[in-house]
Amino acid sequence: MSLFRASVSGVRAQITANTLIPKLTEQHFFEYGYHASKAEVRSWERSVGVLVSDLEDAGLDQAELLLEYRLPLTSKRADVVVCGVHPKTGEASYVVVELKQWTTATVLDGTEDVVLYDGDRERLHPIEQVSRYCSHIADFIAALAGSSEQLAGVAYLHNATDDGVRSLWGYPESQTGRMFTGQRRSELIEFLRSRIADKPGADAADQLTSSAIRPSKQLMALAADEVQRREQFVLLDEQKVAYSLVMRAVQAAARQNTKEVIVVVGGPGSGKSVIALSLLGELARQGRTAVHATGSSAFTKTLRKVAGARAPRVQKLFTYYNNFINSEPNDLEVLICDEAHRIRETSTNRFTRAINRTGRPQVEELIDAARVPVFLLDEDQIVKPSERGSVDEIRRAAERMGCTIKIIRLDGQFRCGGSQAYDYWVRRLLELKPGGPIPWEGDEAFDVAVDEAPSVVESRLQQMLDDGYSARMVAGYCWKWSTPEKGEPLADDITIGGWRRPWNNPKTTRHEGAPSRELWATDPAGFGQIGCVYTAQGFEYDYGAVIFGPDLVWRTDRWVAQPEKSYDRQVKTADRAAFDRAIRNTYKVLLTRGMRGMRIYSTDAETQDMLRALVEGPRS
């Protein structure tokens, strides 16, 4: 939970012996599998000693310090948590401290909570940052039961004067969000004394670090109010049946102290995510501990934005599969695994600490984490050889773990204009269903066209935008992807004849007007950049367009997969059979994002002729 723990006097001894920084850097590498950045090491060198001196002057040598404390179910870390005993209540008391080396900072014009420092670097206002950290700890540390009473938050700008951060003082302060500059050191010392007594803090630290991690009742109540108000989460037909069967399993598990795995299988647009969010809302209303997880950064961040628009705290209930690597068995009542086809073989990556590299299948970790794990998936959306989210994989894991399993299948189609004919046509086109490609017979609910050039595709979609619809273009991963340069527009990596366009922004922040990669599919500014399967999967828009690249081409009477034409390093290194399956699934995902229509173009002449003949009929 933290990189280093010791009393204030213990940390001072490490600083005096010049061993603190080596221990922090060593533990960082052990925990995360990579070296701490120079900036992070510099922060430890210049800031930790300052806080230790202040705590010593406050007479709090016995307080316990957690350095680089990792927030539950996230990768975020608080710089320091001071653990001790409250001088009045005698209860465990914690002060979360964010240390800033800033000398000057200003609030960004037009915002209240975005700060510019070092000229043009954007950060969340430090008061808001530490306040959110406190709120997150209260929401997920079971020992705190959702209350912030035992928590205080401090943003300490120890190199700054009041005048250097003048515009930051207008931000409202609270117990969990206060700001001190070096000029206000004496006030900080008094505040620390008001929260921590001169008594040993080891027991308080033990309570924090050994507590179960689960969402609080207050957070679940807030989620119930937020999620269930949203009108778009309306269930129809077999969606409601699937929802009811899951709720029955949850009730049975609670009543009989049993464990059951639920798998909900459905194609694109069958309503899996609507079911997931409806379940989260109802489980929250009932006060049951439930969390939503995916393997997609873009999908999770968008769901956080949608489901927690009015109540940001609700966003904490949306997390990632690899955050359950160390979960206690059945700590949650329900874990909702959306987009479960993206489950990986293991949760291990290059950042995983050595002790956690057990090789245990990720699906077992997810099953273990909750009394009722729910998996919602579409097996035809597995687009990487490393993805293991299939019904058979989950069934085998459940059987190994002695769990009962129930499989629910959704047959409805709510994307692609509700056109089951189009969904069937796409499966036949890509030979994901036997029989080979068939002509498109048309469906008034869904418009399909093959255009003669990408410029024509784009101009037709622009007309849709002008008419008030949403639209996006996507492509196979067949062009390099340049790293954005500061102050420069995104590079036009995709070149087809004289037509040039950039890939979507690969960064997690905006770049020269382009939205972050997570928001490309939903931010209006995403049009004009070309998306890929990783930014489109899980999303929908009114009208879509797909550019087939040379990684999948039609030759006479069959598809030919060409890994040598792919720039996707996660897929092209697989054996040819695995690449072939992954690339067909990739185009299936891309072709089924549209709600009203889809335009298609291939860079390969023979493939383009085949597609045109299927959609328009043979030319005379």
Protein Blocks (a to p, Z undefined) as FASTA:
>chain_A
ZZbdcdfklmmmmmmnopmmmmmmmmmmmmnopacdfklmmmmmmmmmmmmmmmmmnopa
mbccdehiacehiabdcfbacddddfklopacdddddddfbfbdcddehiakbcceehia
ccddfklmmmmmmmmmmmmmmklnopaklpccddddfkbcfklmmmmmmpccdfklccdd
fklmmmmmmmmmmmpccddfklmmmmmmmpccdddfklmmmmmmmmmmpmklccehjlmm
mmmmmmmmmmmmmmnopacdddddddehilmmmmmmmmmmmmmmnopacddddfbfklmm
mmmmmmmmmmmmlmmmpccfklmmmgcehkbfbdcdehklmpcfblcdfklcfklmnopa
fklmmmmmpmbdcddddfklccbfkbccdfklmmmmmmmnopacdddddfbdfegnopak
lmmmmmmmnopaghiaaddebjakbccdddfbfklmmmmmmmmmmnopacddddddfbcc
ddddehiacddfbcghjbccddddfbfbdeehiacfklmmmmmklgopacdfklmgopac
fbdcddddfkbccehjaccddfklpcbfklmmpcfklmmmmmmmmmmmmmmmbfkbccdd
dfbfklmmmmmmmmnopaZZ
